[in-house]
């Protein structure tokens, strides 16, 4: 008998896409945690994609339903109005789907799907939202509007204290519904070994190629190190959102200039990431804002020293000078100096990597994540024996 057939409770998970990046990959771990906890998991998405076979491998059922997704590209008045009209038309359909399925819980993955929270309410089903976003740069009225649907949720899982603080700054009343559950990050399949420190010194950036993730800053730091006569190269592992192809072209144009020519590789989306990390000497995380930062934890688990911006979630996964090196966001000089420090002091690099791995194994394990996430789900729909 399959795990789904044995399950006594059903959870409907709404996910914005079939991408395989941070919040999508974390949702995979949520699926595993819930399936292992006796839930029948049904994941709703608007279209097929690379995430689907991974979901099925984890024991989830996948269904496709058309619904809009809130994106930055929708924030012009005309685009927002069009998306809102789509959402208003979609909510009755989503509520009907929910009623017919009769799940015990609706789990909305990210605030980009606020209409699923409303649809769950219309269907009179307990609803949990997993909040991965920590927007602090928008005007307060905008942040309040974006997060207002959370007031309809029964519980909100936040992935870091940075996300919690940003949410409560907009709506303090959400304090009683918030549940802090740090992401669970898989370990490499084999015990990691320290960097071999050959020549050139190889940097890795693992992130979406977007202005917010700011890999262009890592390129500038690499250029400055090379101007100092240091043999440094950088590998970019990531792809762009639709509509951001212009940014990739800017990165390629910068990489083609004489001071970086031949020193930058574009690896595209890379999964699993472990072989790329094993080939690196250090990892750079240059994000301007980062609610959590799975890539930092992956680097720590891979025994690679990290230079990261002191941005939101990085402050929670890195203790400066003990488990990595922190620099101010957009401080290319500081980033350059921190990388040079790792190059000049191999013992420091090894100590940072070793201490970071020891803490990451404990703080961000999949086992801890599964226990904490199931606890939240069980609060909203207790197992039959405990009701």
C-alpha positions in Angstrom: 0.0 0.0 0.0 1.3 3.5 -0.9 2.0 6.1 1.7 -0.7 8.2 0.2 -3.2 5.4 0.6 -2.2 5.0 4.3 -2.5 8.7 5.0 -5.4 9.8 7.2 -5.2 13.5 6.5 -4.8 15.5 3.3 -3.0 18.8 2.8 -3.3 20.9 -0.3 -0.1 22.8 -1.1 -0.4 25.8 -3.4 3.0 26.6 -5.0 3.6 29.5 -7.5 5.6 27.6 -10.1 7.4 24.4 -11.0 10.8 26.2 -10.6 13.5 24.6 -8.5 14.9 27.5 -6.5 14.9 28.4 -2.8 11.2 28.4 -1.8 10.4 25.6 -4.2 13.2 23.4 -2.9 12.2 24.1 0.6 8.6 23.1 -0.2 10.1 19.7 -1.3 11.4 19.3 2.2 7.9 20.2 3.6 6.4 17.5 1.3 8.8 14.9 2.7 8.1 16.0 6.3 4.3 15.8 5.8 4.3 12.6 3.9 6.5 10.9 6.6 4.0 12.3 9.2 1.1 10.5 7.6 -0.3 13.2 5.4 -1.6 12.8 1.8 0.0 15.7 0.0 -1.5 17.3 -3.1 0.5 20.1 -4.7 -1.4 22.6 -6.9 0.6 24.5 -9.5 -0.3 26.6 -12.6 2.0 24.7 -15.0 4.3 21.7 -15.4 8.1 21.9 -15.0 11.2 20.5 -13.4 9.8 20.5 -9.9 7.1 18.0 -10.8 9.1 14.7 -11.0 10.8 15.6 -7.7 7.5 16.1 -6.0 6.2 12.8 -7.2 9.4 11.1 -6.1 8.7 12.5 -2.6 5.3 10.9 -2.5 3.1 13.9 -3.5 0.3 14.0 -5.9 0.5 16.9 -8.4 -2.4 18.7 -10.0 -2.4 21.7 -12.4 -4.8 24.6 -11.9 -4.6 28.0 -13.5 -4.1 30.9 -11.1 -2.1 34.2 -11.1 1.1 34.8 -9.2 2.1 38.1 -7.7 5.4 39.3 -9.1 7.4 42.5 -9.1 6.5 42.8 -12.7 2.9 43.2 -11.7 3.5 46.4 -9.6 2.7 48.9 -12.3 -0.9 50.1 -11.9 -2.1 48.6 -15.2 -0.4 45.2 -14.6 -1.6 45.1 -11.0 -5.2 45.8 -12.1 -5.1 43.1 -14.7 -3.6 40.6 -12.2 -6.2 41.5 -9.6 -9.0 40.9 -12.1 -7.5 37.5 -12.9 -7.3 36.7 -9.2 -10.9 37.7 -8.5 -12.0 35.4 -11.3 -9.8 32.6 -10.0 -10.8 32.6 -6.3 -14.2 31.0 -6.8 -12.6 28.3 -9.0 -9.9 27.7 -6.4 -12.5 27.6 -3.6 -14.5 25.1 -5.6 -11.4 22.9 -6.1 -10.7 23.0 -2.4 -14.3 22.1 -1.4 -14.3 19.1 -3.8 -11.0 17.9 -2.5 -12.0 18.5 1.2 -8.4 18.8 2.5 -7.8 19.0 6.2 -5.3 21.9 5.6 -4.3 24.3 2.9 -0.6 25.2 2.8 0.2 28.3 0.8 3.9 28.5 -0.1 4.9 32.2 -0.3 2.9 35.4 -0.1 2.8 35.5 -3.9 -0.4 33.5 -3.7 -2.7 35.5 -1.4 -5.8 34.4 -3.3 -5.2 30.9 -2.1 -5.5 32.1 1.5 -8.8 33.7 0.6 -10.0 30.6 -1.3 -9.2 28.4 1.7 -11.2 30.8 3.9 -14.2 30.6 1.5 -13.9 26.8 1.6 -13.8 26.9 5.4 -10.5 25.1 5.6 -7.6 25.8 8.0 -4.8 27.6 6.2 -1.1 27.9 6.8 1.1 30.4 4.8 4.9 29.8 4.5 6.4 33.2 4.3 9.8 33.4 2.6 9.8 37.1 1.8 11.3 40.0 4.0 10.6 43.1 2.0 11.7 46.2 3.8 12.4 48.7 1.0 8.8 49.3 -0.1 6.7 52.1 1.4 5.0 50.9 4.6 1.6 51.2 3.0 2.7 48.9 0.2 4.1 46.3 2.7 1.0 46.4 4.7 -1.1 45.8 1.6 1.0 42.9 0.4 1.0 41.2 3.8 -2.6 41.9 4.7 -3.9 38.5 3.4 -1.8 36.9 6.2 -4.4 38.2 8.6 -6.8 35.5 7.2 -4.3 32.7 7.8 -4.4 30.5 10.9 -0.6 30.3 11.1 2.3 31.8 9.3 5.6 29.9 9.2 8.5 32.4 8.8 12.0 31.2 7.7 14.1 33.7 9.7 13.9 36.4 12.3 14.4 38.9 9.5 11.2 37.7 7.9 9.4 37.8 11.2 10.6 41.3 12.0 9.6 42.6 8.5 6.1 40.9 8.8 5.5 42.3 12.3 6.6 45.8 11.3 3.7 45.8 8.8 1.1 43.9 10.9 2.0 43.5 14.7 -1.2 41.5 15.2 0.4 38.6 13.3 2.6 37.9 16.3 0.4 35.2 17.7 0.2 33.4 14.4 3.9 33.5 13.6 6.0 30.3 13.9 9.7 30.6 13.3 11.0 27.5 11.5 14.5 27.9 9.9 14.9 26.1 6.6 16.2 22.6 6.5 19.1 22.1 4.1 20.3 18.7 2.7 23.9 17.7 3.3 26.3 16.7 0.5 26.0 13.0 -0.3 29.7 12.4 0.7 31.6 13.8 3.6 33.1 17.1 2.3 36.9 17.7 2.2 38.7 21.1 2.6 39.4 23.1 -0.5 42.6 22.1 -2.3 43.6 25.7 -2.8 45.1 25.4 -6.3 45.7 28.1 -8.8 43.6 29.9 -9.8 41.7 30.7 -6.6 38.1 29.8 -7.6 35.1 31.7 -6.3 31.5 30.4 -6.6 28.3 32.4 -6.6 25.1 30.3 -6.3 22.0 32.4 -6.9 19.4 33.6 -9.3 21.0 36.0 -11.7 19.1 39.1 -10.7 20.0 42.6 -9.5 18.7 41.8 -6.0 21.1 38.8 -5.7 23.8 41.1 -7.2 26.3 38.7 -8.7 27.6 41.8 -10.6 29.3 42.8 -7.3 31.2 39.5 -7.2 32.4 40.2 -10.7 33.7 43.7 -9.6 35.5 42.2 -6.6 37.1 39.6 -8.8 38.2 42.3 -11.2 39.8 44.2 -8.4 41.6 41.2 -7.1 43.0 40.5 -10.5 44.2 44.1 -10.8 46.2 43.4 -7.6 47.9 40.6 -9.5 45.9 37.7 -7.9 44.9 34.7 -10.0 41.2 34.6 -9.2 38.3 33.3 -11.2 34.6 33.2 -10.5 31.8 30.7 -11.5 28.2 31.9 -11.6 25.7 29.1 -10.9 22.1 30.3 -11.6 19.6 31.4 -14.2 17.4 34.4 -14.7 13.7 35.0 -14.2 11.7 35.5 -17.4 12.0 39.2 -18.2 15.4 39.6 -16.7 17.4 38.5 -19.7 18.8 42.0 -20.0 20.6 41.5 -16.7 22.3 38.3 -17.9 23.5 40.2 -21.0 24.9 43.0 -18.7 26.8 40.3 -16.8 28.2 38.8 -19.9 29.2 42.2 -21.3 31.0 42.9 -18.1 32.7 39.5 -18.1 34.0 40.1 -21.6 36.0 43.2 -20.7 39.8 42.9 -20.6 40.1 42.9 -16.8 37.8 39.8 -16.5 38.1 38.2 -19.9 38.5 34.4 -19.4 37.9 34.7 -15.6 34.1 34.3 -15.5 32.1 31.2 -16.3 28.3 31.0 -16.5 27.2 27.5 -15.3 23.5 28.1 -15.6 21.2 26.4 -13.1 23.3 23.8 -11.3 21.7 20.9 -9.4 22.9 19.1 -7.5 25.3 21.9 -6.4 27.8 19.8 -4.5 30.3 19.2 -7.3 30.4 22.9 -8.1 31.0 23.8 -4.5 33.7 21.1 -4.2 35.5 22.7 -7.1 35.5 26.1 -5.4 37.9 27.6 -2.9 35.3 30.0 -1.4 31.7 31.1 -1.9 30.5 34.6 -2.3 26.9 35.6 -1.4 26.6 39.2 -2.6 22.8 39.7 -2.2 21.4 43.1 -1.4 18.5 41.5 0.6 18.3 37.9 1.6 15.5 36.6 3.9 17.5 33.4 4.6 20.0 32.3 2.0 20.1 28.5 1.4 23.2 28.9 -0.7 25.2 30.1 2.3 24.2 27.1 4.3 25.0 24.7 1.4 28.4 26.3 1.2 28.9 25.8 4.9 27.8 22.2 4.7 30.2 21.7 1.8 33.1 23.0 4.0 33.7 26.1 2.0 34.4 29.5 3.6 31.8 32.2 2.8 32.1 35.9 2.2 28.5 37.3 2.4 26.8 40.6 2.7 25.4 41.6 6.1 21.9 41.3 4.7 19.0 40.1 6.8 19.1 36.3 6.9 22.9 36.2 6.4 23.2 37.7 9.9 21.4 34.6 11.3 23.5 32.0 9.5 26.9 33.7 9.8 28.8 35.0 12.8 31.4 37.3 11.4 34.9 36.1 11.9 33.7 32.7 13.3 31.5 31.0 10.7 32.2 33.3 7.7 33.1 36.9 6.8 30.4 39.6 6.5 30.7 42.8 4.5 28.2 45.6 4.0 25.8 45.3 1.0 27.2 46.9 -2.2 30.7 47.4 -0.5 32.9 46.0 -3.3 36.0 47.2 -1.5 35.0 45.3 1.6 34.2 42.2 -0.4 37.5 42.4 -2.2 39.4 42.7 1.1 37.5 39.8 2.7 38.3 37.5 -0.2 41.9 38.6 -0.2 42.0 37.8 3.6 40.9 34.2 2.8 43.5 33.9 0.2 46.3 35.2 2.4 45.3 33.2 5.5 44.6 29.6 4.6 44.3 28.6 8.3 41.6 31.2 8.8 39.7 29.9 5.7 39.8 26.4 7.1 38.8 27.4 10.6 35.8 29.4 9.3 34.7 26.5 7.1 35.0 23.9 9.8 33.2 25.9 12.5 30.4 26.9 10.0 29.8 23.3 9.0 29.6 22.1 12.6 27.0 24.7 13.4 25.0 24.3 10.1 24.7 20.5 10.6 23.0 21.2 14.0 21.0 24.3 13.2 19.7 23.6 9.7 19.2 19.9 9.6 16.4 18.3 7.6 15.4 16.2 10.7 14.9 19.4 12.9 13.0 21.0 10.1 10.6 18.1 9.6 9.8 17.9 13.3 9.1 21.6 13.6 7.1 21.9 10.4 4.9 18.9 11.3 4.3 20.4 14.7 2.8 23.5 13.1 0.6 21.4 10.7 -0.6 19.3 13.6 -1.5 22.4 15.6 -4.0 23.3 12.8 -5.3 19.7 12.3 -4.3 17.4 15.2 -3.9 13.7 14.4 -7.0 11.7 15.1 -5.7 10.0 18.2 -5.0 13.4 19.9 -8.2 15.2 19.1 
